[in-house]
Structures are given as structure tokens and as C-alpha cells.
Amino acid sequence: MSASPKSQKYGNYITKVGYLDIRRKDTRKKLDANSTHHEKKYPRVGASEYIVYHGKHVLEGGLKSHDEAIEKAQGLVDEGVKYSRKKK
């Protein structure tokens, strides 16, 4: 079974902090020609990026750890930051 389109677009859901969601996007390592069949079928995770969302809108991205993302989200909740559409 393949991953859902939502998890591919936004990343895998990790946790909720207040009204914000934390998701993780994984990048896969590029496979070389000498890898075995098992490695071709299941590539390893290269790096993870944690992203703080309000609904489907990114408030903070590029975070390297789960704890860092939770701290950042808690700070945003304490400040009352919410996504608002930019006016033209």
C-alpha cells in the first residue's frame, strides 16, 4: 500500500501542540548501481525535516529535531501566532 497523497505533500503527522501540527518530511538517499535488491526496494532515509503547520499552511520549516520543533511550536502558541492570508 502506498503512502497517502497528503502525507507525501505535507509530511508524516507527528504530534499536535496547541492548535499547531508538527509533521516530518523524509528525504531518501539516492541508490547506487551496486546496491542489492533489498536496498533498491527499501531505500534508507537520508535526512528528516520537521515543519510546523497551522492547518495546511507552513509557519516554520527547516527544523532538524523533534524537540526543536516542539519548542518552536510552543513559542508560537504562547505568542498567539496564527496563519493569516497576506492582503494585496
N, CA, C and O atoms as CSV, one atom per row, in Angstrom:
chain,resi,resn,atom,element,x,y,z
A,1,MET,N,N,0.839,-1.174,0.000
A,1,MET,CA,C,0.000,0.000,0.000
A,1,MET,C,C,0.885,1.237,0.000
A,1,MET,O,O,1.842,1.309,0.771
A,2,SER,N,N,0.587,2.191,-0.833
A,2,SER,CA,C,1.410,3.384,-0.934
A,2,SER,C,C,0.972,4.428,0.093
A,2,SER,O,O,-0.105,4.339,0.682
A,3,ALA,N,N,1.830,5.405,0.284
A,3,ALA,CA,C,1.536,6.486,1.219
A,3,ALA,C,C,0.429,7.366,0.644
A,3,ALA,O,O,0.265,7.476,-0.571
A,4,SER,N,N,-0.324,7.988,1.546
A,4,SER,CA,C,-1.408,8.845,1.085
A,4,SER,C,C,-0.832,10.116,0.454
A,4,SER,O,O,0.257,10.556,0.824
A,5,PRO,N,N,-1.558,10.698,-0.490
A,5,PRO,CA,C,-1.080,11.926,-1.136
A,5,PRO,C,C,-0.839,13.058,-0.140
A,5,PRO,O,O,0.067,13.869,-0.333
A,6,LYS,N,N,-1.648,13.120,0.931
A,6,LYS,CA,C,-1.485,14.181,1.921
A,6,LYS,C,C,-0.153,14.035,2.653
A,6,LYS,O,O,0.533,15.030,2.887
A,7,SER,N,N,0.225,12.789,3.022
A,7,SER,CA,C,1.485,12.614,3.730
A,7,SER,C,C,2.671,12.859,2.808
A,7,SER,O,O,3.735,13.272,3.270
A,8,GLN,N,N,2.507,12.613,1.520
A,8,GLN,CA,C,3.588,12.908,0.585
A,8,GLN,C,C,3.767,14.407,0.411
A,8,GLN,O,O,4.893,14.887,0.280
A,9,LYS,N,N,2.670,15.149,0.410
A,9,LYS,CA,C,2.735,16.593,0.190
A,9,LYS,C,C,3.191,17.348,1.439
A,9,LYS,O,O,4.066,18.210,1.359
A,10,TYR,N,N,2.602,17.028,2.587
A,10,TYR,CA,C,2.871,17.771,3.809
A,10,TYR,C,C,3.855,17.077,4.745
A,10,TYR,O,O,4.425,17.738,5.614
A,11,GLY,N,N,4.073,15.794,4.603
A,11,GLY,CA,C,4.926,15.043,5.510
A,11,GLY,C,C,4.080,14.198,6.450
A,11,GLY,O,O,2.857,14.330,6.482
A,12,ASN,N,N,4.725,13.340,7.204
A,12,ASN,CA,C,4.027,12.451,8.137
A,12,ASN,C,C,3.684,13.203,9.417
A,12,ASN,O,O,4.510,13.939,9.958
A,13,TYR,N,N,2.458,13.011,9.894
A,13,TYR,CA,C,1.988,13.676,11.104
A,13,TYR,C,C,2.740,13.132,12.310
A,13,TYR,O,O,2.862,11.917,12.465
A,14,ILE,N,N,3.245,14.017,13.167
A,14,ILE,CA,C,3.967,13.615,14.370
A,14,ILE,C,C,3.126,13.885,15.614
A,14,ILE,O,O,2.768,12.952,16.333
A,15,THR,N,N,2.811,15.142,15.871
A,15,THR,CA,C,2.060,15.481,17.079
A,15,THR,C,C,1.380,16.837,16.913
A,15,THR,O,O,1.596,17.546,15.930
A,16,LYS,N,N,0.561,17.175,17.890
A,16,LYS,CA,C,-0.138,18.459,17.919
A,16,LYS,C,C,0.333,19.224,19.148
A,16,LYS,O,O,0.429,18.664,20.241
A,17,VAL,N,N,0.624,20.498,18.963
A,17,VAL,CA,C,0.990,21.388,20.066
A,17,VAL,C,C,0.001,22.541,20.023
A,17,VAL,O,O,0.089,23.409,19.155
A,18,GLY,N,N,-0.931,22.551,20.953
A,18,GLY,CA,C,-1.985,23.559,20.918
A,18,GLY,C,C,-2.807,23.384,19.661
A,18,GLY,O,O,-3.388,22.321,19.441
A,19,TYR,N,N,-2.863,24.414,18.832
A,19,TYR,CA,C,-3.609,24.352,17.572
A,19,TYR,C,C,-2.691,24.104,16.373
A,19,TYR,O,O,-3.157,24.119,15.234
A,20,LEU,N,N,-1.398,23.876,16.610
A,20,LEU,CA,C,-0.437,23.664,15.536
A,20,LEU,C,C,-0.105,22.178,15.394
A,20,LEU,O,O,-0.143,21.424,16.367
A,21,ASP,N,N,0.216,21.777,14.183
A,21,ASP,CA,C,0.607,20.402,13.897
A,21,ASP,C,C,2.089,20.364,13.558
A,21,ASP,O,O,2.619,21.279,12.928
A,22,ILE,N,N,2.746,19.298,13.983
A,22,ILE,CA,C,4.138,19.079,13.612
A,22,ILE,C,C,4.175,17.872,12.696
A,22,ILE,O,O,3.628,16.817,13.015
A,23,ARG,N,N,4.826,18.038,11.554
A,23,ARG,CA,C,4.962,16.971,10.572
A,23,ARG,C,C,6.429,16.793,10.211
A,23,ARG,O,O,7.229,17.719,10.341
A,24,ARG,N,N,6.776,15.576,9.750
A,24,ARG,CA,C,8.148,15.265,9.378
A,24,ARG,C,C,8.189,14.843,7.917
A,24,ARG,O,O,7.437,13.967,7.490
A,25,LYS,N,N,9.082,15.480,7.152
A,25,LYS,CA,C,9.325,15.084,5.768
A,25,LYS,C,C,10.669,14.389,5.714
A,25,LYS,O,O,11.662,14.908,6.224
A,26,ASP,N,N,10.708,13.220,5.099
A,26,ASP,CA,C,11.938,12.461,4.961
A,26,ASP,C,C,12.426,12.540,3.532
A,26,ASP,O,O,11.638,12.458,2.589
A,27,THR,N,N,13.714,12.698,3.376
A,27,THR,CA,C,14.308,12.604,2.044
A,27,THR,C,C,15.021,11.267,1.958
A,27,THR,O,O,15.592,10.797,2.941
A,28,ARG,N,N,14.988,10.667,0.807
A,28,ARG,CA,C,15.592,9.351,0.613
A,28,ARG,C,C,16.959,9.490,-0.028
A,28,ARG,O,O,17.185,10.355,-0.874
A,29,LYS,N,N,17.871,8.615,0.395
A,29,LYS,CA,C,19.200,8.607,-0.215
A,29,LYS,C,C,19.100,8.070,-1.625
A,29,LYS,O,O,18.297,7.180,-1.907
A,30,LYS,N,N,19.907,8.605,-2.499
A,30,LYS,CA,C,19.948,8.121,-3.868
A,30,LYS,C,C,20.654,6.766,-3.877
A,30,LYS,O,O,21.690,6.599,-3.234
A,31,LEU,N,N,20.108,5.825,-4.587
A,31,LEU,CA,C,20.668,4.479,-4.631
A,31,LEU,C,C,21.754,4.388,-5.693
A,31,LEU,O,O,21.629,4.965,-6.773
A,32,ASP,N,N,22.815,3.661,-5.379
A,32,ASP,CA,C,23.869,3.470,-6.365
A,32,ASP,C,C,23.619,2.182,-7.151
A,32,ASP,O,O,22.765,1.375,-6.782
A,33,ALA,N,N,24.357,2.002,-8.217
A,33,ALA,CA,C,24.164,0.848,-9.103
A,33,ALA,C,C,24.570,-0.456,-8.435
A,33,ALA,O,O,24.130,-1.521,-8.869
A,34,ASN,N,N,25.395,-0.410,-7.394
A,34,ASN,CA,C,25.882,-1.621,-6.741
A,34,ASN,C,C,25.028,-2.067,-5.558
A,34,ASN,O,O,25.402,-3.009,-4.859
A,35,SER,N,N,23.904,-1.422,-5.318
A,35,SER,CA,C,23.082,-1.799,-4.170
A,35,SER,C,C,22.350,-3.110,-4.441
A,35,SER,O,O,22.116,-3.484,-5.590
A,36,THR,N,N,21.999,-3.790,-3.370
A,36,THR,CA,C,21.310,-5.071,-3.501
A,36,THR,C,C,19.829,-4.845,-3.803
A,36,THR,O,O,19.339,-3.718,-3.742
A,37,HIS,N,N,19.138,-5.910,-4.122
A,37,HIS,CA,C,17.714,-5.829,-4.436
A,37,HIS,C,C,16.929,-5.274,-3.252
A,37,HIS,O,O,16.027,-4.457,-3.434
A,38,HIS,N,N,17.265,-5.713,-2.044
A,38,HIS,CA,C,16.561,-5.253,-0.847
A,38,HIS,C,C,16.736,-3.741,-0.673
A,38,HIS,O,O,15.778,-3.049,-0.328
A,39,GLU,N,N,17.929,-3.226,-0.905
A,39,GLU,CA,C,18.166,-1.792,-0.762
A,39,GLU,C,C,17.457,-0.996,-1.845
A,39,GLU,O,O,17.044,0.138,-1.604
A,40,LYS,N,N,17.308,-1.572,-3.038
A,40,LYS,CA,C,16.590,-0.869,-4.105
A,40,LYS,C,C,15.106,-0.775,-3.783
A,40,LYS,O,O,14.453,0.217,-4.107
A,41,LYS,N,N,14.581,-1.811,-3.146
A,41,LYS,CA,C,13.166,-1.825,-2.826
A,41,LYS,C,C,12.854,-0.918,-1.634
A,41,LYS,O,O,11.809,-0.268,-1.600
A,42,TYR,N,N,13.764,-0.878,-0.661
A,42,TYR,CA,C,13.548,-0.097,0.552
A,42,TYR,C,C,14.726,0.844,0.790
A,42,TYR,O,O,15.608,0.514,1.583
A,43,PRO,N,N,14.772,2.005,0.131
A,43,PRO,CA,C,15.889,2.930,0.332
A,43,PRO,C,C,15.876,3.501,1.749
A,43,PRO,O,O,14.820,3.611,2.373
A,44,ARG,N,N,17.027,3.851,2.237
A,44,ARG,CA,C,17.155,4.397,3.588
A,44,ARG,C,C,16.805,5.873,3.615
A,44,ARG,O,O,16.900,6.571,2.605
A,45,VAL,N,N,16.398,6.336,4.791
A,45,VAL,CA,C,16.095,7.748,4.969
A,45,VAL,C,C,17.398,8.519,5.018
A,45,VAL,O,O,18.303,8.169,5.775
A,46,GLY,N,N,17.500,9.563,4.217
A,46,GLY,CA,C,18.702,10.384,4.185
A,46,GLY,C,C,18.702,11.436,5.275
A,46,GLY,O,O,19.667,11.538,6.034
A,47,ALA,N,N,17.634,12.222,5.368
A,47,ALA,CA,C,17.531,13.277,6.371
A,47,ALA,C,C,16.057,13.545,6.636
A,47,ALA,O,O,15.193,13.260,5.806
A,48,SER,N,N,15.796,14.091,7.799
A,48,SER,CA,C,14.427,14.446,8.159
A,48,SER,C,C,14.346,15.936,8.421
A,48,SER,O,O,15.271,16.539,8.965
A,49,GLU,N,N,13.225,16.521,8.028
A,49,GLU,CA,C,12.972,17.933,8.275
A,49,GLU,C,C,11.637,18.025,8.988
A,49,GLU,O,O,10.653,17.435,8.543
A,50,TYR,N,N,11.593,18.755,10.082
A,50,TYR,CA,C,10.362,18.934,10.839
A,50,TYR,C,C,9.756,20.286,10.497
A,50,TYR,O,O,10.464,21.288,10.397
A,51,ILE,N,N,8.435,20.306,10.319
A,51,ILE,CA,C,7.740,21.502,9.869
A,51,ILE,C,C,6.549,21.760,10.788
A,51,ILE,O,O,5.831,20.830,11.156
A,52,VAL,N,N,6.341,23.020,11.158
A,52,VAL,CA,C,5.202,23.417,11.989
A,52,VAL,C,C,4.132,23.989,11.073
A,52,VAL,O,O,4.374,24.944,10.334
A,53,TYR,N,N,2.937,23.390,11.130
A,53,TYR,CA,C,1.812,23.802,10.283
A,53,TYR,C,C,0.676,24.363,11.122
A,53,TYR,O,O,0.448,23.935,12.254
A,54,HIS,N,N,-0.032,25.326,10.551
A,54,HIS,CA,C,-1.332,25.747,11.065
A,54,HIS,C,C,-2.324,25.434,9.962
A,54,HIS,O,O,-2.427,26.172,8.982
A,55,GLY,N,N,-3.049,24.345,10.121
A,55,GLY,CA,C,-3.888,23.837,9.032
A,55,GLY,C,C,-2.988,23.265,7.964
A,55,GLY,O,O,-2.224,22.337,8.231
A,56,LYS,N,N,-3.064,23.801,6.758
A,56,LYS,CA,C,-2.180,23.333,5.691
A,56,LYS,C,C,-1.123,24.371,5.343
A,56,LYS,O,O,-0.471,24.268,4.303
A,57,HIS,N,N,-0.948,25.367,6.201
A,57,HIS,CA,C,-0.024,26.459,5.951
A,57,HIS,C,C,1.215,26.329,6.835
A,57,HIS,O,O,1.105,26.080,8.036
A,58,VAL,N,N,2.382,26.495,6.240
A,58,VAL,CA,C,3.647,26.376,6.953
A,58,VAL,C,C,3.908,27.653,7.747
A,58,VAL,O,O,3.907,28.752,7.193
A,59,LEU,N,N,4.131,27.493,9.057
A,59,LEU,CA,C,4.534,28.625,9.882
A,59,LEU,C,C,6.042,28.626,10.096
A,59,LEU,O,O,6.663,29.688,10.131
A,60,GLU,N,N,6.632,27.451,10.238
A,60,GLU,CA,C,8.063,27.335,10.476
A,60,GLU,C,C,8.548,26.027,9.862
A,60,GLU,O,O,7.943,24.976,10.072
A,61,GLY,N,N,9.622,26.089,9.115
A,61,GLY,CA,C,10.154,24.895,8.473
A,61,GLY,C,C,11.655,24.804,8.640
A,61,GLY,O,O,12.293,25.726,9.149
A,62,GLY,N,N,12.214,23.689,8.211
A,62,GLY,CA,C,13.654,23.520,8.257
A,62,GLY,C,C,14.199,23.157,9.615
A,62,GLY,O,O,15.397,23.306,9.856
A,63,LEU,N,N,13.353,22.685,10.510
A,63,LEU,CA,C,13.806,22.312,11.852
A,63,LEU,C,C,14.399,20.910,11.807
A,63,LEU,O,O,13.869,20.032,11.127
A,64,LYS,N,N,15.495,20.697,12.530
A,64,LYS,CA,C,16.254,19.460,12.413
A,64,LYS,C,C,15.899,18.390,13.436
A,64,LYS,O,O,16.273,17.231,13.254
A,65,SER,N,N,15.189,18.739,14.507
A,65,SER,CA,C,14.871,17.719,15.514
A,65,SER,C,C,13.432,17.868,16.002
A,65,SER,O,O,12.810,18.923,15.879
A,66,HIS,N,N,12.936,16.777,16.555
A,66,HIS,CA,C,11.582,16.726,17.100
A,66,HIS,C,C,11.439,17.709,18.255
A,66,HIS,O,O,10.456,18.447,18.329
A,67,ASP,N,N,12.422,17.720,19.159
A,67,ASP,CA,C,12.374,18.611,20.326
A,67,ASP,C,C,12.424,20.082,19.919
A,67,ASP,O,O,11.734,20.915,20.507
A,68,GLU,N,N,13.235,20.398,18.921
A,68,GLU,CA,C,13.331,21.770,18.421
A,68,GLU,C,C,11.999,22.221,17.831
A,68,GLU,O,O,11.592,23.368,18.016
A,69,ALA,N,N,11.327,21.327,17.128
A,69,ALA,CA,C,10.030,21.655,16.529
A,69,ALA,C,C,8.972,21.886,17.601
A,69,ALA,O,O,8.152,22.796,17.477
A,70,ILE,N,N,8.985,21.077,18.645
A,70,ILE,CA,C,8.017,21.251,19.737
A,70,ILE,C,C,8.262,22.575,20.460
A,70,ILE,O,O,7.312,23.294,20.768
A,71,GLU,N,N,9.516,22.900,20.731
A,71,GLU,CA,C,9.848,24.178,21.373
A,71,GLU,C,C,9.368,25.365,20.544
A,71,GLU,O,O,8.765,26.302,21.067
A,72,LYS,N,N,9.644,25.308,19.243
A,72,LYS,CA,C,9.256,26.396,18.346
A,72,LYS,C,C,7.736,26.541,18.299
A,72,LYS,O,O,7.211,27.653,18.347
A,73,ALA,N,N,7.032,25.408,18.204
A,73,ALA,CA,C,5.568,25.431,18.152
A,73,ALA,C,C,4.988,25.977,19.457
A,73,ALA,O,O,4.034,26.754,19.436
A,74,GLN,N,N,5.560,25.573,20.586
A,74,GLN,CA,C,5.075,26.066,21.876
A,74,GLN,C,C,5.277,27.574,21.986
A,74,GLN,O,O,4.420,28.279,22.519
A,75,GLY,N,N,6.404,28.068,21.486
A,75,GLY,CA,C,6.648,29.510,21.471
A,75,GLY,C,C,5.641,30.244,20.598
A,75,GLY,O,O,5.166,31.319,20.966
A,76,LEU,N,N,5.313,29.671,19.445
A,76,LEU,CA,C,4.321,30.289,18.556
A,76,LEU,C,C,2.931,30.294,19.188
A,76,LEU,O,O,2.187,31.265,19.047
A,77,VAL,N,N,2.578,29.211,19.886
A,77,VAL,CA,C,1.277,29.138,20.559
A,77,VAL,C,C,1.217,30.173,21.682
A,77,VAL,O,O,0.201,30.847,21.851
A,78,ASP,N,N,2.311,30.302,22.457
A,78,ASP,CA,C,2.343,31.275,23.549
A,78,ASP,C,C,2.198,32.707,23.034
A,78,ASP,O,O,1.577,33.546,23.686
A,79,GLU,N,N,2.777,32.984,21.854
A,79,GLU,CA,C,2.664,34.314,21.253
A,79,GLU,C,C,1.312,34.531,20.573
A,79,GLU,O,O,0.947,35.668,20.277
A,80,GLY,N,N,0.568,33.453,20.323
A,80,GLY,CA,C,-0.729,33.557,19.673
A,80,GLY,C,C,-0.631,33.719,18.165
A,80,GLY,O,O,-1.544,34.251,17.535
A,81,VAL,N,N,0.477,33.263,17.583
A,81,VAL,CA,C,0.682,33.386,16.138
A,81,VAL,C,C,-0.253,32.434,15.406
A,81,VAL,O,O,-0.343,31.253,15.741
A,82,LYS,N,N,-0.947,32.962,14.402
A,82,LYS,CA,C,-1.809,32.151,13.547
A,82,LYS,C,C,-1.557,32.547,12.109
A,82,LYS,O,O,-1.092,33.651,11.825
A,83,TYR,N,N,-1.867,31.637,11.208
A,83,TYR,CA,C,-1.708,31.956,9.800
A,83,TYR,C,C,-2.775,32.948,9.382
A,83,TYR,O,O,-3.953,32.772,9.691
A,84,SER,N,N,-2.366,33.977,8.690
A,84,SER,CA,C,-3.339,34.895,8.104
A,84,SER,C,C,-2.906,35.179,6.680
A,84,SER,O,O,-1.728,35.406,6.406
A,85,ARG,N,N,-3.853,35.164,5.796
A,85,ARG,CA,C,-3.554,35.392,4.388
A,85,ARG,C,C,-3.054,36.804,4.183
A,85,ARG,O,O,-3.615,37.763,4.712
A,86,LYS,N,N,-1.993,36.919,3.407
A,86,LYS,CA,C,-1.443,38.245,3.142
A,86,LYS,C,C,-2.390,39.028,2.249
A,86,LYS,O,O,-2.889,38.511,1.249
A,87,LYS,N,N,-2.631,40.268,2.616
A,87,LYS,CA,C,-3.539,41.110,1.828
A,87,LYS,C,C,-2.761,41.800,0.742
A,87,LYS,O,O,-1.615,42.204,0.937
A,88,LYS,N,N,-3.403,41.934,-0.428
A,88,LYS,CA,C,-2.765,42.556,-1.583
A,88,LYS,C,C,-2.831,44.054,-1.521
A,88,LYS,O,O,-2.337,44.731,-2.423
